[in-house]
């Protein structure tokens, strides 16, 4: 795989997307659909980048364009400095895609799956890393088993190894932990984090927002084919100016009290309120004082900081209201 010069690496992000549009033509009475509406974003080199959005937002379309499986309508994509139209071969060599679906011949062994994939990328036999990759994904002991006999978690790990046979500097994982248990999810993230430490730039899509918040240094959110956010993860979470206080009272209440200090108040249990307030307009002390003004004594208080899920819901809800 061609290596970029130090100048190219410094000047170019790992992936540069400019004004990307994809329109699906009308078919069988269904109207034409604009799946991507002029998206522009950069994926910085060397990090773990989150690409989030509701179902149907355009994430898979974007990934499939990068993979060469879907033709874009207009715009440009550069992967590791290579335009996917003008330098298709090197663009394809620079990226590995781990799809949502488990795709390999079930009658091949894991070793054969990797060897065949390496051959498709033109990797010379002397340069193939099949044994090394099997060790990396903890499948050496399954080297000669039929792929169909592997557990779901093993198949997921084999997909990651398959995407890395040509040593791409960029790895895209499309919902890699969908439908897997907690322990397998932890193992997959350990593997992905290790690849990232070794210098691989990782692009991740996931519906598990706590994972994205924990793993990703930067996150872009797509909805209705538009880019609605693209910020460092901490900055994105910091966009939420609301905080939540849960208060246990000394007696049951018939209805939650209203007060200017509250943005929203819900009665969780007969003696428990969950109060949302805006940090720019109120403080926790003012919220608690307001409760006491309504004649209640406070027995217990817990607070919760906003997280990525709060931001995600707020941003995507806003887009739906405008649509």
C-alpha positions as CSV (number, residue, x, y, z in Angstrom):
1,X,0.0,0.0,0.0
2,X,1.5,3.4,-0.9
3,X,2.5,5.4,2.1
4,X,1.8,9.1,2.2
5,X,4.7,11.5,2.7
6,X,5.0,13.4,6.0
7,X,3.7,16.5,4.2
8,X,0.7,14.7,2.7
9,X,-0.2,13.2,6.1
10,X,0.0,16.5,7.9
11,X,-2.1,18.3,5.2
12,X,-4.8,15.8,4.7
13,X,-7.3,14.3,7.2
14,X,-7.8,10.5,7.0
15,X,-11.1,11.0,5.2
16,X,-12.2,14.3,3.6
17,X,-15.8,14.5,2.3
18,X,-17.0,17.6,0.4
19,X,-20.5,18.4,-0.7
20,X,-21.5,14.7,-0.9
21,X,-24.9,14.2,-2.5
22,X,-26.7,10.9,-3.2
23,X,-30.1,10.8,-4.8
24,X,-31.9,7.5,-5.5
25,X,-34.1,7.6,-8.6
26,X,-37.8,6.9,-8.4
27,X,-38.7,3.3,-8.7
28,X,-41.9,1.3,-8.9
29,X,-44.1,4.3,-8.0
30,X,-41.8,5.4,-5.1
31,X,-40.6,8.9,-5.4
32,X,-37.0,9.9,-5.8
33,X,-35.1,10.0,-2.5
34,X,-32.3,12.4,-1.5
35,X,-30.4,10.3,0.9
36,X,-27.4,12.7,1.4
37,X,-27.8,16.4,1.1
38,X,-24.4,18.0,0.5
39,X,-22.5,16.6,3.5
40,X,-19.0,17.9,4.2
41,X,-16.8,16.6,7.0
42,X,-13.2,15.6,7.9
43,X,-12.2,12.5,9.8
44,X,-8.9,13.4,11.6
45,X,-6.0,10.9,11.2
46,X,-5.2,8.6,14.1
47,X,-8.4,8.8,16.3
48,X,-11.7,7.0,16.8
49,X,-14.4,9.0,15.0
50,X,-18.1,8.4,15.7
51,X,-20.7,8.6,12.9
52,X,-24.2,8.6,14.5
53,X,-27.7,9.1,13.4
54,X,-31.2,7.5,13.5
55,X,-32.1,4.6,11.2
56,X,-32.5,5.9,7.7
57,X,-30.4,9.0,8.4
58,X,-27.9,8.3,5.6
59,X,-25.0,6.6,7.5
60,X,-25.0,3.3,5.6
61,X,-25.3,5.2,2.3
62,X,-22.2,7.2,3.2
63,X,-20.2,4.1,4.2
64,X,-21.3,2.2,1.1
65,X,-20.1,5.1,-1.1
66,X,-16.7,5.0,0.6
67,X,-16.6,1.3,0.1
68,X,-17.3,1.6,-3.6
69,X,-20.6,-0.2,-3.4
70,X,-22.9,2.8,-4.1
71,X,-22.3,5.5,-6.7
72,X,-22.5,9.0,-5.4
73,X,-24.5,11.6,-7.3
74,X,-22.0,14.4,-6.8
75,X,-19.3,15.6,-4.4
76,X,-15.9,14.3,-3.6
77,X,-14.3,11.8,-1.1
78,X,-10.6,11.5,-0.4
79,X,-9.4,8.6,1.7
80,X,-5.8,8.9,3.0
81,X,-5.2,11.6,0.3
82,X,-6.6,9.5,-2.6
83,X,-9.7,10.7,-4.5
84,X,-12.0,7.7,-4.8
85,X,-12.9,8.7,-8.4
86,X,-9.5,9.7,-9.9
87,X,-7.4,7.3,-7.8
88,X,-9.9,4.5,-7.1
89,X,-7.4,1.7,-6.6
90,X,-5.4,3.5,-3.9
91,X,-8.5,4.9,-2.3
92,X,-9.9,1.3,-2.0
93,X,-6.6,0.1,-0.6
94,X,-6.6,2.8,2.1
95,X,-9.9,1.6,3.8
96,X,-11.2,-1.5,5.4
97,X,-15.0,-1.9,5.9
98,X,-16.5,-4.1,8.6
99,X,-20.2,-4.4,7.6
100,X,-23.2,-5.0,9.8
101,X,-24.0,-8.3,8.0
102,X,-21.7,-11.3,8.5
103,X,-20.4,-11.9,4.9
104,X,-18.1,-14.8,4.1
105,X,-18.3,-18.3,2.7
106,X,-19.4,-20.5,5.7
107,X,-17.5,-23.5,4.1
108,X,-14.1,-21.8,4.3
109,X,-11.9,-21.9,7.3
110,X,-10.9,-18.6,9.0
111,X,-7.4,-19.0,7.5
112,X,-8.9,-19.5,4.0
113,X,-11.3,-16.5,4.4
114,X,-8.3,-14.2,5.1
115,X,-6.1,-15.7,2.4
116,X,-8.9,-15.4,-0.2
117,X,-9.5,-11.8,0.8
118,X,-5.8,-10.9,0.7
119,X,-5.7,-12.4,-2.8
120,X,-8.6,-10.2,-3.9
121,X,-6.6,-7.2,-2.8
122,X,-3.5,-8.4,-4.7
123,X,-1.4,-9.0,-1.6
124,X,1.6,-11.2,-2.4
125,X,1.7,-14.5,-0.6
126,X,5.0,-13.5,1.1
127,X,3.3,-10.3,2.5
128,X,0.1,-11.8,3.8
129,X,-0.7,-11.5,7.5
130,X,-3.3,-14.2,7.9
131,X,-1.7,-16.0,10.9
132,X,-0.9,-12.6,12.5
133,X,-4.4,-11.4,12.1
134,X,-5.9,-14.6,13.5
135,X,-3.8,-14.1,16.6
136,X,-4.8,-10.5,16.9
137,X,-8.5,-11.4,16.9
138,X,-7.9,-14.4,19.2
139,X,-8.9,-17.0,16.5
140,X,-5.7,-18.9,16.1
141,X,-7.2,-22.0,17.7
142,X,-10.1,-21.8,15.1
143,X,-7.7,-21.5,12.1
144,X,-8.9,-24.7,10.4
145,X,-12.5,-24.9,11.6
146,X,-15.3,-24.2,9.1
147,X,-16.4,-20.5,9.5
148,X,-20.0,-21.7,9.8
149,X,-19.1,-23.4,13.1
150,X,-17.9,-20.2,14.7
151,X,-20.0,-18.4,17.4
152,X,-21.5,-15.0,16.6
153,X,-18.7,-13.2,18.4
154,X,-16.0,-15.1,16.6
155,X,-17.6,-14.3,13.3
156,X,-17.6,-10.6,14.2
157,X,-13.9,-10.8,15.1
158,X,-13.2,-12.6,11.8
159,X,-14.9,-9.8,9.9
160,X,-12.5,-7.3,11.5
161,X,-9.5,-9.4,10.6
162,X,-10.9,-9.7,7.0
163,X,-11.1,-5.9,6.7
164,X,-7.4,-5.6,7.8
165,X,-5.8,-8.1,5.3
166,X,-4.5,-5.3,3.1
167,X,-3.2,-3.2,6.1
168,X,-5.5,-0.2,5.5
169,X,-4.8,2.9,7.5
170,X,-8.5,3.5,7.9
171,X,-11.0,1.0,9.4
172,X,-14.8,1.6,9.2
173,X,-17.0,-0.4,11.5
174,X,-20.8,-0.3,10.7
175,X,-22.8,-1.2,13.8
176,X,-20.2,-3.9,14.9
177,X,-21.9,-4.6,18.2
178,X,-25.5,-4.7,17.1
179,X,-27.2,-7.7,18.7
180,X,-24.2,-8.9,20.7
181,X,-24.0,-9.5,24.5
182,X,-22.2,-7.2,26.9
183,X,-19.1,-9.3,27.2
184,X,-18.6,-9.7,23.5
185,X,-19.1,-6.0,23.1
186,X,-16.3,-5.4,25.6
187,X,-14.0,-7.7,23.7
188,X,-14.7,-6.1,20.4
189,X,-14.0,-2.6,21.8
190,X,-10.7,-3.9,23.3
191,X,-9.7,-5.1,19.9
192,X,-10.7,-1.9,18.1
193,X,-8.9,0.2,20.7
194,X,-5.8,-1.9,20.3
195,X,-5.9,-1.4,16.5
196,X,-6.3,2.4,17.1
197,X,-3.2,2.4,19.4
198,X,-1.3,0.8,16.6
199,X,-2.1,3.8,14.3
200,X,-5.3,2.7,12.6
201,X,-7.9,5.5,12.2
202,X,-11.3,4.1,13.2
203,X,-14.7,5.3,12.0
204,X,-17.5,3.8,14.1
205,X,-21.3,3.8,13.7
206,X,-23.3,2.5,16.7
207,X,-26.7,2.8,18.3
208,X,-25.1,2.4,21.7
209,X,-24.5,6.1,22.5
210,X,-22.7,5.4,25.8
211,X,-20.1,3.5,23.7
212,X,-19.6,6.4,21.3
213,X,-19.2,8.8,24.3
214,X,-16.6,6.5,25.9
215,X,-14.6,5.6,22.8
216,X,-14.8,8.4,20.3
217,X,-12.7,11.6,20.4
218,X,-15.0,13.3,17.9
219,X,-18.5,12.7,16.7
220,X,-20.6,13.7,13.7
221,X,-24.4,13.3,13.8
222,X,-26.4,12.8,10.5
223,X,-30.1,13.1,10.2
224,X,-32.4,13.2,7.2
225,X,-29.2,13.2,5.0
226,X,-27.8,16.3,6.6
227,X,-24.9,16.9,9.0
228,X,-26.4,18.4,12.1
229,X,-23.3,18.2,14.4
230,X,-19.6,17.6,14.1
231,X,-17.6,18.3,17.3
232,X,-15.2,16.9,19.8
233,X,-17.2,14.5,22.0
234,X,-16.7,16.6,25.2
235,X,-17.8,19.8,23.4
236,X,-20.8,18.0,22.0
237,X,-21.9,16.9,25.4
238,X,-21.2,20.3,26.7
239,X,-23.9,21.7,24.4
240,X,-26.5,20.5,26.7
241,X,-27.2,23.3,29.2
242,X,-29.8,21.4,31.1
243,X,-29.2,19.5,34.3
244,X,-31.5,17.0,36.1
245,X,-32.1,16.8,39.8
246,X,-34.1,14.0,41.4
247,X,-35.6,14.9,44.8
248,X,-37.2,12.7,47.4
249,X,-39.7,14.6,49.6
250,X,-41.0,14.1,53.1
251,X,-44.5,13.2,52.0
252,X,-46.6,12.2,49.0
253,X,-47.7,14.9,46.5
254,X,-50.9,15.0,44.4
255,X,-49.3,16.8,41.5
256,X,-45.8,18.2,40.7
257,X,-45.4,21.9,41.6
258,X,-44.7,24.5,38.9
259,X,-42.0,27.1,39.4
260,X,-40.0,29.5,37.1
261,X,-36.8,27.8,38.2
262,X,-37.9,24.6,36.6
263,X,-37.7,23.9,32.8
264,X,-39.6,20.6,33.3
265,X,-40.8,18.7,36.3
266,X,-42.0,15.1,36.5
267,X,-43.4,13.0,39.3
268,X,-41.5,9.7,39.2
269,X,-43.1,8.3,42.4
270,X,-45.6,9.7,44.9
271,X,-42.7,11.2,46.8
272,X,-40.1,11.7,44.1
273,X,-39.7,14.5,41.6
274,X,-37.3,14.7,38.6
275,X,-36.7,18.3,37.9
276,X,-34.9,19.7,34.8
277,X,-33.4,23.2,34.9
278,X,-31.3,25.3,32.6
279,X,-27.9,26.0,33.9
280,X,-27.8,29.5,32.4
281,X,-31.0,30.5,34.2
282,X,-31.1,28.6,37.5
283,X,-28.8,26.7,39.9
284,X,-29.4,23.6,41.9
285,X,-29.7,25.7,45.0
286,X,-32.4,27.8,43.5
287,X,-34.3,24.6,42.4
288,X,-34.1,23.2,46.0
289,X,-35.2,26.5,47.5
290,X,-38.2,26.6,45.1
291,X,-39.3,23.2,46.3
292,X,-39.0,24.3,50.0
293,X,-41.1,27.4,49.1
294,X,-43.8,25.1,48.0
295,X,-43.9,23.6,51.6
296,X,-42.0,20.4,51.1
297,X,-39.0,19.1,53.1
298,X,-36.2,17.4,51.1
299,X,-35.0,14.0,52.3
300,X,-32.6,13.1,49.5
301,X,-31.1,14.7,46.3
302,X,-29.3,13.2,43.3
303,X,-28.1,15.0,40.2
304,X,-27.3,13.7,36.7
305,X,-25.1,15.4,34.1
306,X,-26.3,15.4,30.5
307,X,-24.8,12.8,28.3
308,X,-24.5,12.1,24.6
309,X,-28.0,10.5,24.5
310,X,-29.5,13.8,25.7
311,X,-27.7,15.7,23.0
312,X,-28.6,13.2,20.3
313,X,-32.3,13.3,21.2
314,X,-32.3,17.1,21.3
315,X,-30.6,17.6,18.0
316,X,-32.5,14.9,16.0
317,X,-35.8,16.1,17.5
318,X,-35.0,19.6,16.4
319,X,-34.4,18.4,12.8
320,X,-37.7,16.4,12.8
321,X,-39.6,19.5,14.0
322,X,-38.1,21.5,11.1
323,X,-38.7,18.8,8.5
